[in-house]
Amino acid sequence: MWKTALKPRWIVGFILAIVISGVFVLLSQWQFGRSTQPEVPVNPATEQVQPLTETLEPGDFFHGTDADQMVSAQGTYDPARQVLVPGRLHEGKTGYWVVSAFAVTGAPALSGVAASPLTWIPVARGWVADPTDAPAPPSGTVELTGRLLPSEAPLAGTAAAPGEATAVSVAELINYWEISSYPGFVAATSEIAEGADVSPAAVPGDLLPLQIGPQPPAQQINWLNLFYSLEWVVFAGFALFIWWRLVKDDYHRDLEESLDDDDETPLLPEQNQQKVQP
């Protein structure tokens, strides 16, 4: 069998089968990549800044369509209501998010929280490497711009250290701060106080900007493209099978021709006498 496979024509045929199989495998990879690509791009509407008071309602559920929306709000920070959220990465380093309570001007007040009749929203202002580097929030009226994000889930079974929170969890923070709050938080990108940008992106210091972009849409599987990718793999194997089958057929033809040649070989006189003897 190997002697037949090493014939020049079948060596060339094998190389051709490998090339064809390689092309089929590349086509399979291309189809597989198309099967997992997001079908819709990032919504450009989320990058258009909208007033927070017109985007989200206090006490309401956080709708998925509001996630990643750039929003603006006017209000004031309370320096007494600021926590650090540990375990946050920034350029490969682990540190803390600085999260401050922001009283939103013009937001409807929620009843039931006597300690703070205002409506607040947690604002992740920036990242610090060390807790002692966390500055106080800007004072006075602040024009806030940032990305609206859903509340995180608190870490179960984890007790936060004093001055810290396990996550940017509205449920955890409203109990810690004793306030009424929107059901999400804002990752600040700009903070304007008295006409000056006082955000970490504009003011050099230990507090670094978060730079949280819009989340890409969830990938959806295109089953037709996935089927095509598997089909090309089958075609690649079939190309090699065809080569092997042709070699096998050639081997059997050579074997039959060899047996026919043996049958047609003339017998010696002695062999003829032996055949005619009873």
WOCOR-V353809 format. One line per field, one symbol per residue. phi: phi as a letter, one per 30 degrees, with the letter a starting at -180 (. if undefined). psi: psi as a letter, one per 20 degrees, with the letter a starting at -180 (. if undefined). Layout:
phi = ???
psi = ???
//
This chain:
phi = .ddddddedddddddddddddddddddddddddddcdddbdddddddddbdddccbcdicdddddddiddbbaclbccddcbbccdiccbhiccabdccbdbdddidddcdjbddbddccbdbddlbbdbedddddddcidbccbacdbdddddddiccddeibbdadcdddddddchbcbddbbccdcabcbhicdcdedccdlddcddhccddddddcdcddddddddddddddddddddddddddddddddddddddddddddddeddddddddd
psi = ghhghjqghhgghgghhggghgghgghghghghhijqpiqrpoihiiopqphiigqppirqoqhiipjpprqqqaqqoiimprporkpqoliqpbqpopqpooppiqpqpqinhhnirprppoohapqhqhiiorqrqrappoppappqqqrpqopjppqrpjrqhrmoghghhhhilrqqqjarpoqhpoopljqojrhhhoqahoqqhlorqpqqpqppohghhghhhghgghghhghggghhhggghghghgghhhhhhhjpqqqghhghhhhp.
//
